[in-house]
Amino acid sequence: MTRADYIAQFDVPSGMLLDCACGSGIQLAAYASRLKRPALGIELDHDRAVASCLNLNTIAERYASFDQGWHRRSLVVAGDGTASDDIASIAGFEPGDIAMLMLDPARPRNSRTHGLDEMQPNLSNVFEAWKPYLSSTSRGPCIVLDLSPRLTQELRDGVEEIVDSFWPGIERTWTWMSRGGGRVDRLELWLGGVSSPGISKRFVRLSRTFGGEDTVIEQHSPVQNPRHGLQSARRNEWVTILDAALVDSGLVDAWMDAQLSSAADVRWAESSPRRPRIHHNGPLKDDSHPFVVASGRVVEILDLPLDLENIDSLVATALENDISAMTIRCGVEADLQPKLQGAIDRQLRNRQGRRKAFLTRHTASNHLLICVQYPQNGDT
């Protein structure tokens, strides 16, 4: 429904909403009920096609629109999503009657790459089959491609090449959606009439509560700040651990332009993709931003291994800095991490410290950094 609300902001032409690989039909039903357009779902697997019918009915009842025109004219076909002429004959529509095309192609469950040749049905075959039936706007047809979040930049370029071979120069907006935790939950390409003019990329961090306000970052023109590596850590500088999904989207530079001054002297730490980290002069402008895992000022730099033998020294240093709680935010062996965190928690519990902190590691020197963080941030 969140995506359907975004689509509803555009002037989608009249006609049917087509999902030619609709699966269980949940997304198609959300679009149809929100836009009040009839749905045409196509699903190769017969049992899933039946499930799609049931879900269309359930959602229509949920939104008190079971007897409305869009629902009465909706149809699910069990068959090949590229057999456009046959399905047009069954459904009784003509060229130009499809208001919007949606495609969420099937992908191998265990694949780590999700290459373009693994998508079924194939993008080119879908475009070739349905292009004559698509209605158009002044900015081209309305198309939403729901793609694998694992697509690399090279593969995204490949998708754009396929699109341009059918609609040269069509406007497009790449959209990343995330519920947090450093994970991209949805990667979509919105084309033509549902693209945002002048916006090439959009990152949507969904609200933690249903109906809450989402956080959105948009890129109107390419922003590329130089990436300076981290040579050494400095006391009193600021360390920020970012949401990995924001970095994956390529919108981190636009975000930093909004959050840091030109004198911030941003330096990137060499760290795992799960914990992208920057060091900078001065605090962030928004100390509770949803794209921030943790941010704080370095108060101690310790030349100690992070192991159980050194927990007492770490806790003693934390107490000297008026710290009441300290979270480990660096790579540790999976079986050791809960032991280390538990030992820190037990020793700091019921002490009189007033500040929260996190512990990270300087990648090059292996020094440990104790950072006193903003009290508002606690998003893991």
ZIHU-V496691 format. One record per backbone hydrogen bond with DSSP energy under -0.5 kcal/mol. NH is the residue of the N-H (numbers start at 1). CO is the residue of the C=O. If there is no record, write none. Layout:
NH|CO ; NH|CO
This chain:
5|1 ; 6|2 ; 7|3 ; 8|4 ; 9|6 ; 10|7 ; 12|10 ; 16|97 ; 17|38 ; 18|16 ; 18|100 ; 19|17 ; 19|40 ; 20|102 ; 22|19 ; 22|42 ; 25|22 ; 29|25 ; 30|26 ; 31|27 ; 32|28 ; 33|29 ; 34|30 ; 35|31 ; 36|32 ; 37|32 ; 39|70 ; 40|17 ; 41|39 ; 41|75 ; 42|19 ; 43|77 ; 46|44 ; 49|45 ; 50|46 ; 51|47 ; 52|48 ; 53|49 ; 54|50 ; 55|51 ; 56|52 ; 57|53 ; 58|54 ; 59|55 ; 60|56 ; 61|57 ; 62|58 ; 63|59 ; 64|61 ; 65|60 ; 68|65 ; 72|68 ; 73|69 ; 74|71 ; 75|39 ; 77|41 ; 79|43 ; 79|77 ; 83|80 ; 84|82 ; 87|83 ; 88|84 ; 89|85 ; 90|86 ; 91|87 ; 92|88 ; 93|88 ; 97|94 ; 98|133 ; 99|16 ; 99|97 ; 100|16 ; 101|142 ; 102|18 ; 103|144 ; 106|120 ; 111|108 ; 118|115 ; 119|116 ; 120|106 ; 126|122 ; 127|123 ; 128|124 ; 129|125 ; 130|126 ; 131|127 ; 133|130 ; 134|130 ; 134|131 ; 135|98 ; 137|140 ; 140|137 ; 142|99 ; 143|141 ; 143|191 ; 144|101 ; 145|189 ; 146|103 ; 146|144 ; 147|145 ; 147|187 ; 151|148 ; 156|152 ; 157|153 ; 158|154 ; 159|155 ; 160|156 ; 161|157 ; 162|158 ; 163|159 ; 164|160 ; 165|161 ; 166|162 ; 166|163 ; 167|163 ; 170|167 ; 173|190 ; 174|200 ; 175|188 ; 176|202 ; 177|186 ; 178|204 ; 180|183 ; 183|180 ; 185|177 ; 185|183 ; 186|177 ; 187|147 ; 188|175 ; 189|145 ; 190|173 ; 190|188 ; 191|143 ; 191|189 ; 192|171 ; 193|140 ; 193|141 ; 194|191 ; 195|192 ; 197|195 ; 199|196 ; 200|198 ; 200|219 ; 201|219 ; 202|174 ; 203|217 ; 204|176 ; 205|203 ; 205|215 ; 206|178 ; 206|204 ; 212|209 ; 215|205 ; 216|214 ; 217|203 ; 219|201 ; 220|218 ; 228|226 ; 230|268 ; 231|229 ; 236|298 ; 237|234 ; 238|280 ; 239|296 ; 240|278 ; 241|294 ; 242|240 ; 242|276 ; 243|291 ; 246|243 ; 247|243 ; 248|244 ; 249|245 ; 250|246 ; 250|247 ; 251|246 ; 255|251 ; 256|252 ; 257|253 ; 258|254 ; 259|255 ; 260|256 ; 264|261 ; 267|279 ; 268|228 ; 269|277 ; 271|269 ; 275|272 ; 276|273 ; 277|269 ; 278|240 ; 279|267 ; 280|238 ; 281|264 ; 282|280 ; 285|259 ; 287|285 ; 289|286 ; 292|289 ; 293|241 ; 293|291 ; 294|241 ; 296|239 ; 297|372 ; 298|237 ; 299|370 ; 300|370 ; 302|368 ; 304|302 ; 307|305 ; 310|307 ; 311|308 ; 314|310 ; 315|311 ; 316|312 ; 317|313 ; 318|314 ; 319|315 ; 320|316 ; 321|317 ; 321|318 ; 322|319 ; 323|318 ; 324|355 ; 325|355 ; 327|357 ; 329|359 ; 336|333 ; 337|333 ; 338|334 ; 340|336 ; 341|337 ; 342|338 ; 343|339 ; 344|340 ; 345|341 ; 346|342 ; 347|343 ; 348|344 ; 349|345 ; 351|348 ; 354|322 ; 355|322 ; 357|325 ; 358|371 ; 359|327 ; 360|358 ; 360|369 ; 362|367 ; 363|361 ; 366|362 ; 368|302 ; 369|360 ; 370|300 ; 370|368 ; 371|358 ; 371|369 ; 372|297 ; 372|370 ; 373|356 ; 373|371 ; 374|295 ; 377|374 ; 378|376 ; 380|378
